[in-house]
Amino acid sequence: MASRSSANLLDLASGNLLDIPQTPRALPRFMTAPGIISDLDDGDSDGTSSGCCERKIIVTNTLPLQARRDAETSKWQFCLDEDSIYLQLRDGFSSETEVIYVGSLKADVDASEQEEVAQKLLEDFNCVPTFLPHDLQKKFYYGFCKQQLWPLFHYMLPVCPDHGDRFDRLLWQAYVSANKIYADKVMEVINPDDDYVWIHDYHLMVLPTFLRKRYNRVKLGFFHHSPFPTSEIFRTLPVRDEILRGLLNCDLIGFHTFDYARHFLSCCSRMLGLDYESKRGHIGLDYFGRMVYVKILPVGIHMGQLESVLNLPSTAAKVKEIQKQFEGKTVIVGVDDMDIFKGISLKLLAVEHLLQEHPDLRGKVVLVQIVNPARGVGKDVQEARRETYLTAQKINETYGSPDYKPVILIDRNVPRYEKSAYYAVAECCIVNAVRDGMNLVPYKYIVCRQGTPCMDEAVGVKADSRRSSMIVVSEFIGCSPSLSGAIRVNPWDIDAVAEALNLAITMPDSEKQLRHEKHYRYISMHDVAYWARSFVQDLERACKDHYNKRCWGIGLGLGFRVLSLSPSFRRLATEHIVSAYKRTNRRAIFLDYDGTVVPETSIIKTPSPEVIYVLKILCSDPKNTVFIVSGRGRSSLSEWLAPCEMLGIAAEHGYFIRWSKASEWETSAMATDLEWKKVVEPVMRHYTEATDGSNIEIKESALVWHHQDADPDFGSCQAKELLDHLEDVLANEPVVVKRGQQIVEVKPQGVSKGLVAQKVLSAMVEGGEPPDFVMCVGDDRSDEDMFESILSTVTSPLLPASPEIFACTVGQKPSKAKYYLDDPADVLKLLQGLATASSAKPRHLPEVQVSFESAV
């Protein structure tokens, strides 16, 4: 199959990448053409058509297949891996849904066989293999994934060479290269207009960027199966921004627990400056006009598959064998992978302490610890295995006897039926991981303890007998919050774990039964089908507005993102507005100051000579009424704009206003009593002293508490508290308490930029010179009031004709304005265009003077 690339790989990572085949078609790194999203696809929806059939593309590190060579024919043979959760999730889709899998094989297929194998897998299993080169696979999976991401996500930092591997740029490039290959394979089969793509786990966190860059409106979901660490841990990763932006190129991101989601949201806030909001139960991040949703949904198990294993004769036979082997003893079971985060050695130490503190349990309690094969390699795994064996040997030598071993290690590939038999026999299950994403062992244990009618009959259990189970679970794993009847423990507290085990095995049967029934109800209702169905339903909801917005692809490399805005939102062309400017005779022009005519980031806040020159020309045109409308104080504005004698100024969002330099300042008649400031200032000072990095801005008419330099989470928390505090103490005062972008502001009622525009336009109408041209340019939230006011005022029946309106925001972002300009430099160019078209005749004071006191 020919690969269709999203971008040259060199666009997405610096340095010399691994020598992998480049895809034949490249996409420019920077997309500037605006248009409806479908237009940006450039007609390139040439993936496999899904017709009327709904399709889901599941992208995973490895395909849900088992592969082996036939000993006689040397041909590859494949079968579905029934244990794979990615295969089981199909039960959550409708029967009409076609599921395509993209991922790598758990086998090394020779290059000469890859085309034949790929064709066979697509035809027989709907699977598309990625076939990573061996060296790339090693650096991608065993290098970056297992030696850098996996430890980091489990809170392990490489503080020294003997404690984890330091960041390696070459391994990162291998990770990006591998994700690129996965993206190419998805593009071979996708119909981007109709298909949903569901990506799984930390191996593929930059894959969404490749797909979003190629298809701006692709329907993308991502589920993170591992823990997501706190921002203090994650921020140590040198490529943290690239990974976060990769995830944010999805439409829906799923996590097992609220803790993981909270950590992700905190990272987005602290590292990218993004705030989230919760509406009607859904958490969302506004990412350049796209709403990225975050879902909290613990995965479940496949009930039917596990029950079918319990019904096997081999399972019943194994149950009888285990019961006979441990007759008269209490069996505790543990099933864990061999790695440093599963806490096997801590579990063994807890058993040792249990036997030491409770001598009566010696000879009566057995821990059967099943050790799954390690998924990673390295000295950490070897050390964990060595410590496990030494600890088990020590316990057995100290508390064992010729016919009794307190700890039995089963370190081999244990078949499903045998594990199920141990689950069914064990009176307690302990999962003691120090950090784990979800861990479904307790769920499987509960179902096996419930049994099935077929197995009950085989082992001689009455069908109507009440079942019981006990779980001791680490509080640091994903399944812990959903197991409300389990005994939660801190795995590092050996004494507490030992006492939890003692409590679990000595608890009255009636209580064990109640806890079991509660768990079984939850697990049977929240199975893997429920998980998949719920995630896809939310993904469909998250993607429903894809066709309703225009989009622009912006950013280079892994910083690529899609700006998604209203279809009517477009760049304001100078020639377009100049044409309207020339054919009109009475114009109203409103300009914000900071971020509009002066760059927000500039240290020098005075206007440039070019700005002053342009404003003077525009003000001198008798057809124009020009106003600077700003939140700044009147003294600063009047000083900086003194050369523009005919310029109107509205200071402090319109609390103070004057028509020209020769006019007196007028004060808003709606707010003359400022006694409330004596109440507000002490409260703000109290919060400033308690919040490092915050400060108070004192204006004549308002007080503003800033927290942009404070800790993001603490500052936000304090702002909310301050808002509530001020609303309480000012309940009967004529003021408005507003929370803005990293500020809390208290100002008089009836003062806003929107009212300034409304009053100026009304005064022009009352003076017999209704405007036929209205332009308003601003960059922040307060300017949105002006945009809204202009649109409502000009539709007034008082106007003889509807004027031409140009509401323009600075920066491409969601806005009530119809137009945008990129930055203050663009604003200056626009004003220069208008100035060139304007008459340079000197003008006298206008016949109509605005009186805000009379307009109130």
Secondary structure, DSSP 8 states (H G I E B T S, - for coil): -----SS-GGGTS-S--------S----S-----SBHHHHTTT---S---TTS-EEEEEEEE-SEEEEE-TTT--EEEEE-TT-HHHHGGGGS-TT-EEEEEEE-SS---HHHHHHHHHHHHHHH-EEE----HHHHIIIIIIIIIIIIHHHHTT----STTSS----HHHHHHHHHHHHHHHHHHHHH--TTT-EEEEESGGGSSHHHHHHHH-TT-EEEEEE-S----HHHHTTSTTHHHHHHHHHTSSEEEESSHHHHHHHHHHHHHHH---EEEETTEEEEEETTEEEEEEE------HHHHHHHHTSHHHHHHHHHHHHHTTTSEEEEEEEESSTTS-HHHHHHHHHHHHHH-GGGTTTEEEEEEEE--SS-SHHHHHHHHHHHHHHHHHHHHH-BTTB-SEEEE-S---HHHHHHHHHH-SEEEE--SSBS---HHHHHHHHHH--HHHHHHHT--TTS-----EEEETTBTTGGG-TTSEEE-TT-HHHHHHHHHHHHHS-HHHHHHHHHHHHHHHHHS-HHHHHHHHHHHHHHHTTTGGGSEEEEESSGGG-EEEEE-TT-EE--HHHHHHHHHT-SSEEEEE-SBTTTB-TT-S--S--HHHHHHHHHHHHSTTEEEEEE-SS-HHHHHHHTTT-TT-EEEEGGGTEEESSTTS--EE-TT----TTHHHHHHHHHHHHHHSTT-EEEE-SS-EEEE-TTS-HHHHHHHHHHHHHHHHHHTTTSSEEEEEETTEEEEEETT--HHHHHHHHHHHHHHTT---SEEEEEE-SHHHHHHHHHHHHHTT-TTSSS--EEEEEEESSS--SSSEEESSHHHHHHHHHHHHHHS--------SS---HHHH-
